[in-house]
Amino acid sequence: MDVHFRYSKKNSYSFAVLSPLLPDAGFANKPLNGVMIYSFTTQQATKIFTEVKNADTDSIFIAGGPHPSGVPEETLEYFDYVVLGEGEETLPELVKIIQKGGNPEKVRGIAYRDSGTGKVVITPKRPYADLDIYPCFDPEKLRAPIEISRGCPWGCRYCQTPRLFGREVRHRSIDSILKNARHYNDLRFIASNAFAYGSDGIRPRFDKVEKLLSALYELPDKKIFFGTFPSEVRPEFVTDESAELVRKYCANDSLSLGAQSGSDRILKEIQRGHTVGDSISAVECCLEHEIVPAVDFIFGLPTETEEDQEKSLDLVRWICRKGGTVRAHYLTPLPGTPYASAVPAKVSDGVRRELGKLAFGGKLTGNWEKTKNQKKEHLRDKYLKD
């Protein structure tokens, strides 16, 4: 039975990790006969569910990734199996069972519908993977930035990361990172907080960060981009010591910071784990070290008032005046998080206008109000089931 990854640019990082584990699997841009493997986020769900529902193929459909893991019951309306959370061990085992016609109940970490009762079965959870056992990518098939850490201890109410990967941070060893780094000239990394490398994610270990960066720096003809896309750093981890590491070893002249709100009340409500003061200190530290702070904010958090939004706007203005940049996001409630069923707050007209002016001036990017896709989200289930 042929096996195919349903490739798109938006799931390329996931499939870069998984493709070495299924070396005979191909890549497809539409459903084909055999085993079809999908990985997707909530923003992609409607389109993918429609594709699978309308597929005229003899396929067994497997779904994984953030959205299916958060809502396996919904996903199983269209898919045959859901891989819950990490897929390094689960996916190859599930594919092997399917190809041999075996019993899926023996596979840990999946969801499926019982063929007799139609009820959803969720098998026992699988232990989290040791990152060093698995490559970041197959350099001959599909590459991705190097994942150096996985998991997050903070549990922010809007975020899927600790729900998918756990609250204990796991780190790839320096030897493993160096092995993957040889395939690139420009080195970019995946981590929920790059400056937390080697630590528990709460108390920084900058000695271990320096050990990693110095080892990478010794590689010939490499440029290191650390603490910037597709990673970011937490504000309280931005200190003179960490900023100096960037200046000493790295090619990037910016850092991606997750401030999220200018209201201490909201930061406490979302369990962010830092204060507005931490964000201000991080921005000032960046600028003192001639690093541009690129700061993320979320608007529309469920309990956010106009006063809270004004406080965020004030902080956004201050960052822009200082020479930083801002990325604004409108809250998307994500499955499996405490905010999964939350109703995002409306962004006030005044705040919306001011953010638009900053965007027009080139200091702000992103979306800070409900998009057309989000406005249609409540119609998704009805549309798909008609």
N, C-alpha and C positions, 0 to 999 in steps of 0.2 A: 504494500500500500504506500503510494507516494506521500511525502510530507512536504508542506509548503508553509513558509512564513508569509503572511499577508503584509507586504512591505509598504510603508509610506515614510516620508521624511520625519513625521512626528513620532514614529515608534522606532526609529533607527537605533537609538541608544539601547533600548531593551533588547532588540534582536541582535545587536552586536555582541551582547553578553551571552545570549542563548544559542546563537548559531554554532559556536564551537562544540556545543554539547550534543548537537544533532547534525553532524558533519555532512550527512547525505541529503539534508533538507534543502529545498530550493526556495527561491523568492518569487512571489507572484503579485501582480497588481490587480487581481480579481479572483473570485473563488474558482477553484479547480477541483476535479475529482480527487479523492484521497483525504488526508488529514490536513485541515487548514487551521493555522495558528494565528491568533490575533492578540494584540496588546494595545490598550487604548485608555484615554482619560475620559472624564465626564463630557468635556467639550466635543469629543468625537463620537460619543455614544449613539446619538440619533442616526447619524449617517451610517455607522457600521451596523446597527441593528436592522436598518432598512435594507442594506446590502445583503445581509445574511438571510433575512426573511424572504427576499426575492431571488435568492440564488437558485439556479436551475442546474444543480450539480449533484453528484453522488458523493457527498462530503460528510466527514465528521468534524464538527467545528469545536475548537478549543479556544477559550478566552482567558486572558490574564491581564495584569496591569492594575492601575489604581481603581478604575471604575468597576470592573467585574469583581475585584476583591472586596470592594465596599458594598456592593449590592448583588451578591451571587444569585439570589432568587429572581430578580429582574432579568439578569443576564441569561439565565437558563430558560427564559421564554423563547430565546433565539438560538442559544448555543447548547451543545451536548455536554460540555464539561467546562468548569472554571478552575483555573489554578489560583489558589489563594496566596497572596503575598509573593514571596521569592520563588523563582522558578528553576534555579540551577539544578536542584535535585529532583523536584517534583515532575517537571515537564518531560525529561527523558524517560523517567519511569512510567509515566502515564502513556506516552506514545508507544512504548514497548508493550504495555499491557493491551492497548487497543489493537496493535498489529498482530498480537498472538491470540486475540479473542479472549483475554483473561478477565478476571473479576476486578472492576475498578475500586471496590471497597477496600482492597488491600493497599491502595495508594494513599499515603498520608498527604494532607494539605490540598484536597480538592473538594469541589461540590459538583453534584450531578443529580438527575432525577431517577429515582428507582423505576425500572421498567414495569414493575408490577403494580405499584401503588401510585406512581406519579409524584410522590412526595420528594422534596429536596433532601438529599443526603449530604451532610458535611462530615468528612472523615477527620480523624484526630489531627491536630496541628503538628506540623513538622518543625524540628529545631532549626534555628537560623543557621545560615551557611557560613563556613569559614572562607573568607574572601580569597585567601592565598591558594586555595585548592583550585580555583576557577580563573581562567584568563579573562581579561577585560574585553577582548574581542579576538576575532580571527583576522589577522592583517591581510589575508588574501581574499576575504569575502566582504567584510563590513567592519569599519572602525568606529570608535567613539572616544571621547575624552576618558582619561584614566580615573576610574573610581578608586579613591584613596580611603574613604570612610563610608559607613552605612549605619543608619539608625540615628535617633535624636532623643535626648533625655527630657526635653522641655514640655512636650505635650500641648502645644498651642492648639486652641479649640477649632481652628479652621483648617488644620494641616493634616494630611494623610501620612506623612513620613513615619512618625512613631507608631502609627497603627499598622502600617505595612511591614516595617523593618525593625520594630522594637525600640525600646527606650534605652537600651544598652548600646553604646557606640562600639562598632567593630572597625578595625583599621587593617588595611592591606600593609604587609611588611614592606620595608624599603627595598629589599632585594626584589620582591615581586613588582613593585612600582618601576624600578630601574629596568627590569626585563621588558615591561610593556613600553617604557619610554623610548626604547631604541628604535621604535617604528616611526617616530615623529621628529620633526625639527622644532615645531612650536608645541610646547607641552601645556595642555589644559586639563583640568581635573574636575571630578564630580565629588561633592561632599556637601552635607547640609550646613556645615560651618568649617571652612578650610582651616582656620586657625585653631580648631579643636583637634587637629591631627595628633594622635598619640595620647590623648587625654580621655577623661570620662565625659567630656562634652560640657562640663560645668566649671571645672578648674583647669585653665589652660596649662599646657606643657610646652612652652615655647622652645625649650631645649630640644624636644623631639621634632618640632617643626623645623628648627634650624638644621638638625641632623639630616632630615629629608631633603631640604632645599640645598644644602651644601653638597650632598651626594648627587643630586640632579645637576647642580652647577658644574660639577667635574666632568660631566658628559660633554663630548666635543660637539660644537655646532648646534646647541640647543638654546631655545628661548623659553623661559619659564613664565607662565601667566598663572598667578596664584591669588585666590581670593576674589576672582572676577568670574564672569559668566563662563561655564554654567554652574559655578559655585557662588557662594556668598559668604559673608562673615557676620557674626553677631556683634552688635555695637560694643558690648562690654569686653570683647576680646581685642578691640582695637586700642593698643597702647603704644607708647614710644618704642617698646621692645619689638612688638609685632610689626609696626610700621617700618622700623629699621631693617627688619628681615626682608621686607618687600623691596626696599631701596637697595639693599646689598646684593640680593640674588635674582630678582625678578625683572622681567621686561615690561610688565604692566605699570602704567602710571595712574591707575584708578583702582578703587576697591568697591565691591558691591556690598552694601550694608542693608540689613533688614530692620528698619525703624518701625514700620507698620502703622504707627499712630503718634500724634502729638499730644495725646491725652493720657495722663497717667491712670485715670480711671478706666479707660478702655484697655490699656496694656494689662492692667490687673485682671480685668474681666476676661480677656482672651488668654490669660495665663502665659503671657509672653515671657516673663521672667527677667525683664530689664525695665528701666525707667526712661522717661524723656531725657533726663539728665545724661544718661548713658549715651543716648543718640547724639546729643549736642557735643559731648566730650569726644566721641568718635569722629565726628565731622571736623572738629577743631584739630584733633590729632592728625588726621589725614592732611589737612591743609598746611599744618606746621611742617610736615615732611614732604610737601609738594606732591601729594597724592590727591587726585580728584575723587571725592566721595560720590558714588552713584547710589542713591538712597531709595529704597522701596517703601511705599505707603499703600495701605488698603483702606478704601472708602466703602461705606455701606455695611460696616459691621453691625450685627443685629441690634445692639442696645445703644448705638451711636446716636447722639443728639446733635442738633445744629451747633451747639456750643462746642461739642467734641470735634466736629468737623472744622470749625473755625480755628481751634487750637492746632489741628493738623495743618491747616492752610497757613497759619502763622509760621510754623516750623518749616514748611515747604518754601515759603518766601525767603526765610532767613537762609536756608541752605543755598537757594539760587543766588541770593545777593552775595554770599560768601564765595561763590564760584563752583559750587557743586551742581549735580544734576539729580533729577528725581524721576522715578518710574511710578506711576499711579496705577492702581488696580481696583476694579470694583469686585466686591466679594462674590465668589462663586461657591455656594454651599456644596461641599464635597461629600460623597457617601462614605460612611464609616467613621466620620468625625462627629464631635458633639454638635457641630453646626449643620449637620446634614439636612435637617428639616427647618432650619432657621429662615426667616424672611429678611433679606437684606434691607437695611435702612435706605431711604431715599436721600440722595445727595441734594442739599438745598440749592436753589437757583443761584444764589449769590456765590456760594463756594464753587459751583460748577462753572460759572462765568469766569471767576478768577483763575481757576485751573486752566481754562481754555486760553486765557491771555498768556499765561506762562508757557503753554504749549506752542502758541503762535510765536513766542519769542525764542523758541528753541531750547528752553530750559527744562521742559517736562515732556515725557512721552507716556504712552499707555492709554488705558481706558478707565475713566473714573465715574462712569454711570452705566446703567443697565444697557447691554447691547441688544441688538435685534434677536440674536440667538438665545440670549437669556430670557427675553420677553416671551419667546415661543416655547421655552423649556417646559412649562406646565402643560403644554399640549402634546408632549412627546408620546406619552404612553397611549393616549387616546388615538393618536394618528397611527402608531405602529400596530395597534390591536384591531383597528377597523378592518 
